[in-house]
Amino acid sequence: MTASRASAPALTDVQRRIVEEPAERKALVTAGAGTGKTFTLVRRIEYLVSEGLTGGDLIVLTFSRAASVELRERLRSLSGRSRHVRVTTFDAWALGLLREAANDETWYARSFDERIRAATRVIEDEMRAPESLDAVRHVVIDEVQDLVGDRRQLVDTFLDAYECGFTIVGDPAQAIYGFQVQDPEKRACDTGRFFSRLRERFSDELEEFALDENFRAASDDAACARPYEAAVRACSTRAEADAVHEQLRMELASKLEFGDLRVRHVRASLCDTKLTTAILCATNGDALLLSRWLADLGIDHRVRGGTDDHSVPSWVAQVVSRLPGALSISRDRFIEAWQSLPHTPDLDHGRNAWQLLLRTAGDRSGHVVKLGRLHEAIARGHLPDSLVAQQEDGLIVSTFHRAKGLEFDQVLVVDPGSLDDEQVAADRCDAARALYVAMTRARHDLYRLQPPDAYATRHRGFRLVRKVKGTQRWGRYGYKPSQRLGLSFLGEDVHGDHPAGLEQITCDPGKVQEYLAHKVRPGDEAVWTRLNDVPVAHEKRMAPGYAIMHGEQIVGVASDVFRRDLYRFVQQWKSHQPASWPRHVTGTRVDLVETVAGEDAAAVRAGLGPCGLWLAPRLIGIGRFHYDRKGEDA
C-alpha cells in the first residue's frame, strides 16, 4: 500500500461501488455539493489504471481549467501510473482532435465554439476521425450538468460513435452555465438534457449511483442550503425558481452579518491567513464594485477570473530578458536567470517553472526550451493549465458562477436581491441554482455581507451599473439616459502587439520593462489618460487613444479592443458620432503584470531581443470618467 493510499480517507460503500466498476461499465453518478466527488473520481481513475488502462485507453474530460488543474494535481500526488493520466477540458480536447485530423494552424485563431462544432463534425466523419479514438476504452466526464449546446452535442456524438465504458458525474442542482445557450426557450430544454439523453440511449446498460453524504460542511450554517437541494434540482418553471430563490435568500438573511469592515479586528478576521476565505457576488459587476470597496479599505485580495481568463506569469518574460539573443534555453541557464529575478524567487518554484516551460516548448530531447515554440504557444494560448492557473491563496472575490467547484473555510455571500421581473423562467432557474452553489462553498462558516450603497450596482431602485450591450463589459450610467460615467476593463485592453514605447507614444521600451518588473505590483492604482495625438476614428468606430499611467510613468497604451468598446459605450445611437471623450479614467487597479507575445520585429526594434516576449500590465475595475468640460466630471 502506498503512502498516499494509506493516508487517504476510507471509501464509503457507494464510493467503493463506483470506483471498482469494470472498465466497460457505463455509470452515471449524481453527486451533490461537498459529497466527495473529486475524491471518488481520483480513486476511480486510479482503479482503472491498476486494471491495465493506459494513457491512450482513458480520456478524462472536465468543464473548466480550474477543475482540470485540481484533478491533475490530486492524481500527481499519487505514486502510481495514474499520476500520468491526461486530464483536459472539453475545449482543449476538441482542439486536439482537430490537430490530429488535420494539423491546420488556423484552428488556433478560431473561437472555442467554432472548434467544438468542427470537432463534432470530425467525430461524425469516419474518414476524418482520428485513429486514437478507436483505442479509447473508458471516458471519465466531470461536471456534466454544465454540458449544454455545442459541448453537449460534441460528447453526445462521441458516445454514439464509439463503444466504450464511461463514468459520468454531475449535479443538476449546480447547472449554472445554461446562459451559454442564447435562446431562453432552447436553454430551458437543454438544461438537464444530457442526463435524460444518457438514460434513453443506454437504458439497458446504464448503472446509476448517487453520492449524498456531505463531507464539506462541518457546521449547521455551512450546511444550511442542503435541505433545498431537491427543490433546486427540480425547478424548471418561473414559480418554482422564484420560490426556491426566495427560500435561499431567507436562509441567507438568517446568517450572521460578517461585520463592519472599517473595524480593524473585523478586517483582520477577513484576512486571517490560517483560513481560506471567499466573498461571493451574483455578477461580475457586483464583484468589481466590491473589489473597489476592499481596495479603498486597504484590504488585499484577488478577483477570480473566468474559466478562459488566463495570463502567463511575468517571470517568463523576465527570464527571457536575462538571456539576450538566445533562441533556446538549457536548464542551467534558466536556473541562473531565475535566481537573478527580483524579490528573491524560491529555487524549488524555479525547478517547477522549468518543467512547465519544458512541457510547453521543449525540444525533442526534452532538455532544451525553444523560445520560438514558447512564443507560438503563448500567442495561441496553447499552454499547460498549471502555467496559467489563477492564484487561489489569500482573500478571493468571485461571482457565484466562478466559485463552482471550489470550497473555502469561510464564505461571505452578498445577497443578490429579488429576481428581476423581466427575467424569463430559464434565467430565474439559473439564478436559483447559482445562489445554491454560492451557499454550499463553505466548510465551516457562512456569513452574509452587505456592501455600502456606493459600491452596489443598484441605487434607490436604479441599476446604475449594468452590462453594456454587445460587449462583455459593465458600464456606469447616470440617471439621465445620455450619461456615461465609467466602463469596466478586460484582460485584452492593454495593447500587446508592440511593447509600450513603440506605438502611439514615444518612450524607452527597455525602461518601461524594467519599471514593470521592479515597481508595479498587484493592487496598484492606474489612470488612463487621453492621447491628443491619437484622435477618434469615426469611420472605424474607434475612440481616441489612451495611455496607462502608473504614477508618472507610462506603462502601456489602450488596445483597439478597448477603443472600439469605448466608442460603442459612448455612442448614443447608431449614426451618432460622439464628440466628448473622457480626459482621464480613474478607479483602475493593476490585477497583475503578465508576459505577452507580440511581433518579433517589434521586440528587436525595442531592443528586447529576438523572441517577441515582454511584460504588460493587466488591469481590473470599473473606471470613472473625468471630462474636460465643466459639469461633465463623473
C-alpha positions, 0 to 999 in steps of 0.5 A: 500500500502506498503512502498516499493510499494509506493516508487517504480517507476510507471509501464509503460503500457507494464510493467503493461501488463506483470506483471498482466498476469494470472498465466497460461499465457505463455509470452515471453518478449524481453527486451533490455539493461537498459529497466527495466527488473529486475524491471518488473520481481520483480513486476511480481513475486510479482503479482503472489504471491498476486494471491495465488502462493506459494513457491512450485507453482513458480520456478524462474530460472536465468543464473548466481549467480550474477543475482540470488543474485540481484533478491533475494535481490530486492524481500527481500526488499519487505514486502510481501510473495514474499520476500520468493520466491526461486530464483536459477540458472539453475545449482543449480536447476538441482542439486536439482532435482537430490537430490530429485530423488535420494539423491546420494552424488556423484552428488556433485563431478560431473561437472555442465554439467554432472548434467544438462544432468542427470537432463534432463534425470530425467525430461524425466523419469516419474518414476524418476521425482520428485513429486514437479514438478507436483505442479509447476504452473508458471516458471519465466526464466531470461536471456534466450538468454544465454540458449544454449546446455545442459541448453537449452535442460534441460528447453526445456524438462521441458516445454514439460513435464509439463503444466504450465504458464511461463514468459520468458525474454531475449535479443538476442542482449546480447547472449554472452555465445554461446562459451559454445557450442564447435562446431562453426557450432552447436553454430551458430544454437543454438544461438537464438534457444530457442526463435524460439523453444518457438514460434513453440511449443506454437504458439497458446498460446504464448503472446509476449511483448517487453520492449524498453524504456531505463531507464539506460542511462541518457546521449547521450554517455551512450546511444550511442550503442542503435541505433545498437541494431537491427543490433546486434540482427540480425547478424548471418553471418561473414559480418554482425558481422564484420560490426556491430563490426566495427560500435561499435568500431567507436562509441567507438573511438568517446568517450572521452579518460578517461585520463592519469592515472599517473595524480593524479586528473585523478586517483582520478576521477577513484576512486571517491567513490560517483560513481560506476565505471567499466573498461571493457576488451574483455578477461580475459587476457586483464583484468589481464594485466590491473589489473597489470597496476592499481596495479603498479599505486597504484590504488585499485580495484577488478577483477570480477570473473566468474559466478562459481568463488566463495570463502567463506569469511575468517571470517568463518574460523576465527570464527571457530578458536575462538571456539576450539573443538566445533562441533556446534555453538549457536548464542551467541557464534558466536556473541562473536567470531565475535566481537573478529575478527580483524579490528573491524567487524560491529555487524549488518554484524555479525547478517547477517553472522549468518543467512547465516551460519544458512541457510547453516548448521543449525540444525533442530531447526534452532538455532544451526550451525553444523560445520560438515554440514558447512564443507560438504557444503563448500567442495561441494560448496553447499552454499547460493549465498549471502555467496559467492557473489563477492564484487561489491563496489569500482573500478571493472575490468571485461571482457565484458562477466562478466559485463552482467547484471550489470550497473555502473555510469561510464564505461571505455571500452578498445577497443578490436581491429579488429576481428581476421581473423581466427575467424569463423562467430559464434565467430565474432557474439559473439564478436559483441554482447559482445562489445554491452553489454560492451557499454550499462553498463553505466548510465551516462558516457562512456569513452574509455581507452587505456592501455600502450603497456606493459600491452596489450596482443598484441605487434607490431602485436604479441599476446604475451599473449594468452590462453594456450591450454587445460587449462583455463589459459593465458600464456606469450610467447616470440617471439621465439616459445620455450619461456615461460615467465609467466602463469596466476593463478586460484582460485584452485592453492593454495593447500587446502587439508592440511593447509600450514605447513603440506605438502611439507614444514615444518612450524607452521600451527597455525602461518601461520593462524594467519599471514593470518588473521592479515597481508595479505590483498587484493592487496598484492604482492606474489612470488612463489618460487621453492621447491628443495625438491619437484622435477618434476614428469615426469611420472605424468606430474607434475612440481616441487613444489612451495611455496607462499611467502608473504614477508618472510613468507610462506603462502601456497604451489602450488596445483597439479592443478597448477603443472600439468598446469605448466608442460603442459605450459612448455612442448614443445611437447608431449614426451618432458620432460622439464628440466628448471623450473622457480626459482621464479614467480613474478607479483602475487597479493593476490585477497583475503584470503578465508576459505577452507575445507580440511581433518579433520585429517589434521586440528587436526594434525595442531592443528586447531581443529576438523572441517577441516576449515582454511584460504588460500590465493587466488591469481590473475595475470599473473606471470613472470618467473625468471630462474636460468640460465643466459639469461633465466630471463623473 
